[in-house]
Amino acid sequence: MKILNRFTGKLILEIETTLRANLLGADLQGADLQGANLLGANLLGADLDFSCFPLWCGSFSMKIDTRLVWQLIAHLKRCDTSDVSKKAKKALEALEPYKNEFCRYRNDVKQI
């Protein structure tokens, strides 16, 4: 598998797909992870800012850190969710107290 910077096309990382990726502390900023199989990958401390986060089953079981949890919540809470189901709204409401946690990591992300 090759991970390329989506802006420059530069190769960031190349690994054999039969191995589990250990991306502990990797700088994946700008990486296009489309199609990457990150099943069980260790992403603790990885910088995924401005990357394309994989939203398919190949990302199940990957190990993530607190920063990425806050970042994903920040994105969810900033989406227009006016057309989601009541059940989805209830789930999003449970995230309300955490919507600005990511702001501690990035001063360019404004609180809502």
LINSUL-V370998 format. One line per field, one symbol per residue. burial: + if it has 9 or more other ideal C-beta (glycine too) atoms within 8 Angstrom, else -. A space follows every 10 residues. Layout:
# LINSUL-V370998
burial->???
This chain:
# LINSUL-V370998
burial->+-++++---- -++------- +-++-+-+++ +++--+-++- ++++++-+-- +--+---++- -++-+-++++ ++++-++--- -------++- -+--+---+- +++------- --
